[in-house]
Amino acid sequence: MNERPEAAEPREHGLVADPSDPATQVNARSFGAAASVYHQARPGYPAEAIAWLIGDATRVLDLGAGTGKLTEALVALDREVIAVDPVEEMLEELEVAVPGVPRILGTAEDIPIEDDAVDAVVAGQAWHWFQPDRAIPEIARVLRPHGILGLVWNSRDTRVDWLRQAGEIMHERHDASATFESYVNVGPPFGEIVEHTVEWGARMSREAFLDLVRSRSYFITSTPDEQRATIGALETLLATHPDLAGAEELVVPYVTRCFRTVLAD
């Protein structure tokens, strides 16, 4: 298998620092500070999508596992899971959500497990945080022959008008999965990428939707005045949009996009 890349810089406050991108360190630590609200607010993954993603793999590495949303889906499918994340606070939340799953501090560029250790490596909402030139050889190293690399994103379906308006209020950039062609380009030693899409809806209260907003990196790193303005504008939208006015519960439509490739010979 491939050689292990250079070790990352020393850990600071649970984060394995990447000296090439200080902004990434700031954003990652911001998620750590909001780990609890992140886990409570973020939706899970539909079982159909994750079953397709991992196929018949039995031992799975959840890379960039965060607070364990994808880990929960893997455990529900009765798979043996190892969770790796660079933020200690996130892994602490994962331990609460999915007790007993091995948790390891590490990054995609420096995975602290042995060679040929797992049948699949999966990343939920995380590939765009990785440095592919270092992460791809490292992922290949820990995979067994013909192992699976699976990438998955939950994207809110902004074809729905009120969600589109909410995104504008949050100054939200496009969903990461919307332009996957530009960066889900794994290449050797992996084969062709295949895709599977699942459309579904997450039911939640209005306050739960606002908590979802509070878990976004844009909101977390905004000033208190900006945060108050964002929540105020969203509360007005939820109260006045004709599709939502008077509704006790929201149905937030999601598109789950899955991408799978297999380690070549």
N, C-alpha and C positions, 0 to 999 in steps of 0.2 A: 504494500500500500504506500501512499504518499508520505513523505517526511513531515514531521510535525513542524509547523511554522514557529517563528520566534515567540517566546513567551510574551504575554502582555505586560504592561507596566504594573507596579504593585497595586494591590487593592486599597481603595480609600473609601471609608464609610460604606462598605459592601459593594462598591462599584469597581469593576476591573477597568481602570482608566485606559482610554485610547488616546495617546499623545497627539495623533494626527487630527483630532476633531474635538476641541474643547467644548463646542456647543453640544455635542452628543452627551458629554458627561453631565452638563447642566440639565438637559432634558431628562436623562435617565434618573438623576437624583430627584427631579421634580416628581416623577412617578412614584418614587419610593416614599416621598413625603405624603402622598395621597393614596397609598396602597389600599387602605381599607375601603375608601369610597370607590376606588377603581374596581375592586372585585365585586362590590355590591351592585354597582351600576351597570357594568358591562354585560352584554348578553352572552350566552353560551353559544355552542355550535350544534347544528342539527345532526343527529346520529347518522343519518343517511350520508351526509357529506364526509364525515370523518371515517366512516366504514369504507367508503370509496377511496379516501386518501391513503389509507394504510394497507388496504388489501388483506393478505393473510399474515402480515407481520405480527409477531407475538411480543417481542421486546422492543420498546419504542423509546427514543430519546426526544423529549419535548424541549426544544432549544429556544431560549428566550421565553421561558414558560410563564413569566410574570406571576400573577396571583393564582394561576391554575385553571383558567377557564377551559383551555384545550386539554389539560391534564384530566379534568373531570370527565370530559367526553371520552377520552381514551380508557380511563378506568371503568367507565360504564360499559364499554365494549369488552371488558375482561382482559385487557392487555397489561403486561408488566411494563411500568413506566418509570423512567428516570427524568427528573426535572432539573434543567440547568438555566440559570439566570444570573446576570451580573449585579443585581440589586438585592441586598439582603432583606430589606423590608418586604419586598414582593414575595420572596420565598417564605417569609414568616407567615404571610397571609395564605400562601399555598398550603402550608402545613395545617392551618386551621380548616381550610376548605376540603383538602384531600389528605387526611392523616395517613401516615405510613409510607407515602411515596418518597423515595430517596431524593434529597434536594442537594444540589451542588452549585456553589458559586463558580461561575465561569462565563466565557463568551463564546460566540460562534468561531472566533479566530483562535481560541485557546480552550479546547474542550477537555476538561480534566478527567477523561476516562480512557481505558485501554483501547488498543487497536481491535478492529473486527468485533465490536462489543454488542452491536444492536442490529435489528432487522430493518429498522426505519428511523429516520430523523425527520421530525416535523417542526414547523415554525408557524405559529398563529399570530398574525398582525406584526410580524417581526423581521421579515426578510430585508426590508428597506433600512433596518438599523445595521445590517451586517456589511463588512468589507468583503465582497465576493472573492477577490484575488487571494485572500487569506482564509476565508471561511470555507470555500468549496473544497480545497485539498484537505482541510481539517475534518469536514463532514465525511468525505470519502474515507479518511483514515479510520474513523470509528464505525463505519458501516461494514457489515459482512458482505461477501460477494453477492451481487445482484440485489443489494439493499435498496430501499426506497427513500428518496427525498421528497417530502410532501410539504407544500406551502399553501396556506389558507388565509383568506381575509373575509371578515364580515363587513359588508358595506351597506349603509343605509340607502334605501332606494329613493334617490332624490328626483325621480320622475313624479313622485307625489308632491303636490304643490306646497303643502305646509312644511314638509321636510326641507324642500329647496329653500323656502324662506328662512327657516331656522338656520340652515347652513350659512346663508348670507349674513344673518345677525352675528353668528359666531366667527365671521371672517374665515370660514373654513375653506381650506384648499380642497381640491378634488380628493376623493377617496383613493387610498394607496393602490387598490387593486384596479382602478379604472384605467391605468396606463401600464399594466404589467408588462406589455410587450417591450417597454423601454428598459426594464431592469430585471425581469425574470428571464434571464438569459444565462442559464447555468453552464452549459457547455461541457467539454471533457473534464473528468472521465465519466460524465453522465450522458444518458441518451436523450431521445426526443422528449419534450414536455407535452403531456396531455392534460386537458382541462375538463372539469365537471362543475356545473352550477346548480345551486339549490336556492329557490325563492321561498321565503317563509315570513312570518310575522311574530314579533315579540310584544306581548301584552304587558303594559306597565301603567302605573299611575302617573299623573302629571308631575308629581314631586320626584318620582323615580326617573322620569325623563330629564328633569333638571339636574339630578344627581349624575346622570350620564354625561351631561354637558360639563359638569364640574370635574369630571374625570379626564377631560380632554387636555392634551398638553398645552394648547393655546390658552385655555382658561386658567390652568394651574400657574402658568408663567406670566399672566396678566397682572396689572396693578389692581389693588382693591377697588378703585373707582371704575376701572374697566369691567371688572367682574360684576359689580352691582348693576352697571348699565346693561350688560349682556343678559343677566338673569331677568331684569325688569322688562326688557324688550321681548324676551321669550315668553314671560308670563302673559304679556299683552297679546302676543300672537296666539298662544294656546287658548286664551279666553275669548278671542274674537274671530278666529278663522272659521268660516262657515262649515268646514268639515269636522271641526272639533268642538265648537261652542256647545256647552251643556253636557258634553261627554264625560262620564265618570272615569273612563279608562281609555288609554291610547293604544292603538295597534300600530307599532312602528315596523314598517315593512323593511326587510333585509334581503340582500342577495349575498349568499355565501359562495365565493369562488375558490375552487380548489385546483392546484397544479401539482402534477406528480411526474417524477422522472426516476429512472432506475440506473444504478451504478453499472457501467459497462464492464465487460471482461477486461 
